[in-house]
């Protein structure tokens, strides 16, 4: 058990509480901790690494060494110790939930979750089981990611997804088909056209739905995609899940319960 007590909205009368403080001497009040890639990444509103996306405070911690190449392309297991250290720091700082700003961090879900005493959700892929259970048995889940070859079953398995549910996913890599979007995956600073990215992703989703009419919902695995999901949903007219839907649901309804069920 952790030495630190963090309440989920309520403190038992007379409870002796040991708490951690930041350097300023004030108790940390961010309910959500976000582990961030060591990478250049534009984060417009809607991205989980943009604080304006949420109506609650988020504590961000960039993990030096957790680069796009090591996490996304290589799946380097040596990164896991860096992530555990970051997660423990967020836990000590008082966060009640831990997320990550790249779906490929899901490879390390089991190890990071086992290292702390608070819930950990390292990838939006964690949503796959409860999305697929809502679909008809003959429907598929369209899953748009950044790098298709890297989204293998081992990542799904680490996130608690069965082989059966994995096989119901139609996985499409955006980087291979969307040149403007592909700029977002580069290791160094650059420029991109947000309108072009939006249009590319909309066209990719429409194409995927046309080629797979059995798709009953979409999951945007990449955290660079949520800023454009409103446009995608308008085009495909299907339920759209992403990293922001997961973070908002879990923070607003699980860790901050209020009388009457309203925030």
N, C-alpha and C positions, 0 to 999 in steps of 0.2 A: 504493500500500500504506500501511496505517496505521503510524505511528511506534511504536505500542504493541503489545506481544506479549501475548496472553492465551492461556494453555494450555487445552486441553480435557481436563483430567485428568492430563496428564503434561508434564514438562519434560525436555528433552533434556539429559543430563549435560554440564556445561561451557558451557551456553548462556548468553550474556550477555543479560540481560533488562532492558528499560526498562519501568518500570511507573508508573502514576499513583497518587496518594494523595488521600484526601479531606482536609478541613481538620483532622481529628483526627490526621492523620499515619499512619493505618492503611490498608493497601491494601483497596480495596473487594472484597467477597466475594459480592455478589449476582449470580448467574448471569443473572437475568432483569431486564430493564428494562421498565417499563410506562408508556406515555404516557397521561395522564389528561385527560379533558375538563375544561374550566373551567366547572363546573356543580354545582349541588346534586344529589347523587345518593346515595340510601340504598344501602349496600353490605353486605347481610347475608352470612354465610358462604356460599360458593358463587359469589359475585361475584368477578370477577378483580381488583377493586380492594380486596378484603378479604384481607389477608395470611394470615389463618387458612385460606383456601381451599387453600393449597399447603403442601407439606412441604419447601419450599426457600425461601430468602430472595428477596425481590423488591424492587427499587428503584423507587419511584413518583415520577413528575415530572408535576405539573399544568402545563398549557400555558395561560397567560393569553391570552385572546382566542379560544381554541378552544372556543367556546360551542356549545350544542345547536343554536341557530338557524343559526349559520354552518356547522357541520359537517353536521348531519343534514338541515336543511330547505333550506339554500341551496347547499350544496356549494361554498362560497366557496374559490376556488383561492388566495386571498391567505393562507390559513391554512398552506399548505405550507411556507413559510419558517420559521414558528414551530415546526412539527413537525420539520423538519430540524435546527434548532438544538437542540431537546430530544434528538433521537436522537444527535447528535454528542456531547452532554454525557453521555449514558448510555454511549456507546461509550468515551469517555475515562475514565469512572469504572470501567471494567472489566467491564461487562455483556457477555454472550456472545450474547444473543438480545434482540430488541426486539419488544414487543407493544403493543397499544393497548386501551383499555377501552371502545371504542365501535366497532361493526362498520362504521359509516359513514366511519371513518378510512380504510377500504379505498380510497376515491377517490384517496388520496395515496400508495398503496403503491409505485408505480414510482419516484416522485421521492425518497421517503425511503430506499428500499432502495439507490438509486444513490448516495446521499450518504455512506454508511458502509461499513465493511468487515466487518460482522457481519450475520447473517441477520435479516431484518425480516418480521414477520407482522402487518399492520395490521388484519386483519379475519378473523373465523371463516369468511367466504366462501371463503377460500383452500382450505378443505377440500373444496369442492364436487367438483373433478375426481376425487379418490380415494374419495369417497363414491359418486358415480354409477357409477364403474367397477365397484363391488362389487355393483351392483343388476342385475336382469334388464333386458333391453333394453326391455321394455314397462312398467317401473316408473318412478315419479317420485320426486323428493325433495321432501318437505314442508319449507318454509322459513318459520319464523315470525320476524318482525322487529318493530321498534317502529313505524316509519313506512313503510308500504307504498309510497306514491308516490315516496319517495326512493331506493328500492332498484332502481335502473335498471341496464340492461346496462353502461353505462360503468363502474360500480363493479365489476361482475363481471369485465369485461375487464381492468381495472387489476390485478385479483387473479389473472390468468392463467386465467380461466374462459372456455371457448369458447362461441360462440353456441348450439351444439347442447346443451351441458350447461346453459346458462342456461334454455333452453326446456324442459328436463326438470324445472325447479323450479316447484313450486306455492307462490307467495309470498303470505303472509297477514300483514297489518299488525295487530298487537295493539292499538295505541292506538285504532284506529277502533272496535273491538268490545269492549274491556275498559276500562270507565271508571275502575276503581281502579288498574289498571296505568298508565293514561294520566297519572295524577298524577306518575309517576316521570319523565316527560319535561318537567316544568315547569322554568322557569328559576330559580325561587326556592324557598327552603326551605318544607316543608310536612309533612304527615303522611300515612301510608298504612297500610292494613290488610294485612299480609302474607298472612293466611289468605284474604282476598278475592282478592288478586292470584293466589295459587296456584290457587284454584278457577276463576277466570276463564281462566287459561292452560290448565288441564286441559280445561275445557269447549271452548275454542277448538281445541285439538289434536284432541279427540274429534270435534268437528264437521267439521274439515278432513279427517280420515281417512274419515269417513262419506261426505262429498261427493266424495272422491277415493280410492276404494278401491285404486287402483293405486299409492299411496304405499308405498314399501318401507323408508323411513327418514326421520327428521326431523333438520334442522339448526336449532338455535336461534341465529339471527344476533345477536340483542340480548344484550348482556352482563348485562342485568338479569334474564334468564330462568333461567340455570343454577341459582340457589338452589332452583328448583321443578322441575327436570328429573326428579328421582326420582319425584315424583308424576305427572308427565306420562308417563313411561315405563311406570309401573304401569297407567295408564289406556289407553294405545294399544298397549302390548306390541310396540314396535318399537325398533330401535336409535336412540339419541338422541346427536347430536353437538352440541357447543357450543364456546364460547371456552375453557372450562377443559379440555376433552379435548385441545384443540390445545396449550395451554401445557404441561400435564402431560406429554404424550407427548414433545414436543420437548425439554423441559428434562431429564426423567428418563432418556430413552433416546438422545438425540442429543448433548447437550453434556456429560453426566456419565457417560460409559461406565465400567464397572467390570469387572474380570476375572470371567469366569463369567457376565456379563450381568446381574448383580443389583446393586441399590443397597444 
